[in-house]
Amino acid sequence: MGVTSSPAAVRIFDADNHYYEPFEAVAERLDSETRKRVIDCAIVDGKKRHVVAGKVDFQIVNPSFDPVAKPGALWEWFRGNPRGLPAQAYLEDREPIPAYYHHPDVRVTLMDEQGIDQVWLFPTSAVLYEEPLSHDPGAVAIFAKAFNEWLLEAWSFNYQNRIFSAPYVSLAVVEEAVKTVHWAAENGATTLVMPPRAARTADGFRRPADSEFDPFWAALSETGLTLIIHAGNSGYSYNGYADTRVASSHGDQSRFASDIQIWRALQQDRPIFDMMVSFMYDRLFERFPNVRVASVENGCKFLPDLFSKAQVMKNKLPGSFKEDPVELFKRNVWVNPFWEDELTQLVDLVGADRVLFGSDWPHVEGLPNPADYLVETKDLDEAARVAVMGGNARNLNTPRPA
């Protein structure tokens, strides 16, 4: 089946767009003492670095993002690297940071040029910093509040009904999480975002669907906002198999390529798998059937194993589930595949009405041009193509209060 749709014919809703946060976006909103506790800015060995919880952070090569690698710089590398170049070679072509990474009015103009109708907009760096702050739940809450205030001021949560920016929410302090949900809803948010991770509270680690967090899930259900589980720093260890300071390996081309591949093999699927296990086995969607969750930038290769294990557990524990956990997943969870994933396999597994197109633009591992994904929908019928390329995200973007 050929692709009959063009960007103009399909109202594209890109469910995975990003901005690049200004270097001092969060730190400048904190007093000097709080900066030391949470996040500060410094020059280290001639380079701009964030200092998180008093320690220099190396998760990002250049947290000022100026200059910045071009969108989709690693596209050819992910497509099999036909020229045989090291990954670092694709990242050397950098540019001064464009205005559309910082300003919504300029971004909308660019979206018009790209043929993109609407986008969900997510952080680049903010999803990385809960982990190095996690020993101090209060600091996590301070970070999230300051970040969200910056986001509302810089982008708003709904810009001209075109750009929908997701406030960050953490379960580290459940009372603050509940406040965030209601504050976000009051300020026009349609979604919230968190990385796939266990919650680290003052009492230790907890599964995200633990009943301790029921006030948060109840608030989410009440407001009808969609929760986005977006890839970030989930606190998982490489157990010595790769450099935990990913950015520190960028100067060594062979090491960078090796570490990226090890990360993809060992860790990429595990955080979202574990979080969805908690949702299923802790029966989150039985308790809160109105909660809608979207997995973004986590791929879809974790799903067959997840579904298989869920069915095994259901059979081993008769009576533990009031409803089939896999069917509940398919009712309450939407999935954004990586652009290199097999789209038709995912559609066959969960249904076209549960699949979200997301380009990861303008990140280096994303698509150079978001609308190029239309070619990947060539084997879908028109109704499925329209749903995947925008209809499903548009549905989730409409709050559904309980």
Phi, psi and omega in degrees: 000124181279162178278117181259348185266144171248167176307327180289329183279334180249127177282095187284127173243105182278113185274010177208078173248159184223157165247167171251118182293138171302150186306319184254022185307315181268313186301323183292348180266000183247149174285170188299320181290320180291327175303317181297324181282325190251280183211137179224171180242141183208164171254120182236118182053040177080005181240146176289132179221148168274143175248111187250122183054037176083003181239138178296130184259133183244017184293332182240134182302313182220093185292356172275342181056031180217103006283169184227146177294153185282155181304136177067024184303330182264012183304310182295323180297317178289339179275013177111358175053059185298335179272355177068028181272150173293151183305321183300330181297328180286342185264000185282340180277096183246164182219154173303143187297123181288156182296333183287356172272351183237339190232124185295326182295319178290325180295320179298319177300317178296318179301321177300317179293327182279348184078028181254126182279310183216158179217151160269135184244128185235162178291162168259310184262331188298333180283002181257345196259353176295321183299308179292348176259357195294340177291346184232084184306325178297323178293323176300316180296320178297315179301311183299317181296314180295318179298314182295324177295319176298315183299316180298319181289319187278321187238338193065169179267348176211099181261109176054029181057027180240319184243123182242105183267137185263120172296151180273137177229140178235147177268007184302321176233104191298325179298321178290325178298317179297316178300319181298317180301310183290321178297317179298314180298318180295335182257019170089010179290150175248342182220166169229156182229142171212153175282160177286109184197155170289150178276133175252107183257182177297340180260008179110190183284143178221146173293144184297335179263012175301146183298342176302332183261013180303325176300325177293311182296326177294319178295321179297317178295318182297316182279336180078013177288151176270135177265123178263122172263102187251139180309141179192201176277107184264000177084014181275145181264149173274357180052038176087355184278342178209164181289121180291337175267081190308316184295333184292344180268358186293335180286343180251105189300314182293323181290321178300311180298318180296314182295321178298316181293321178296318178301315182295326182282320189265324195238337192303316184274340192293315182300315181289325176301310183296321181293318179292328174300315178299315180301319184282309186284333175272004173057042181304316187280346169287320182282326183227075185294344181272352181287130177245134184234138174238128174268118185236134179061031173246001182070192182224005184289346178283344190292312182303316179293320178299311181295320179297313181293325179296319180292322177298314181295321178300319181288327181282336182239067182299136180091351181283335182243126176287329179230156180299123185296326179290319178294324176295318176303312182294338178278324192248353185237134174250150188231131174258112179284158167294153182296338180271356177288160178279104186297316184296326178296319179294317179300319178296328185280315186242348182099145182298335182280002179237019182244136183240129171283133174210128189269343188063023180287137008256028183293156187295331181270000181270192179279140176298322178227115186308317185293348178298342181293343179306326181295333180287346181266013188300333182265004178265151173284171188298320181296318179293320180298315180296321179295311183294317186281354179180325186299319182293316178296322180296323177294313180293333182284351177264110181306141181234078183300144179289000000 
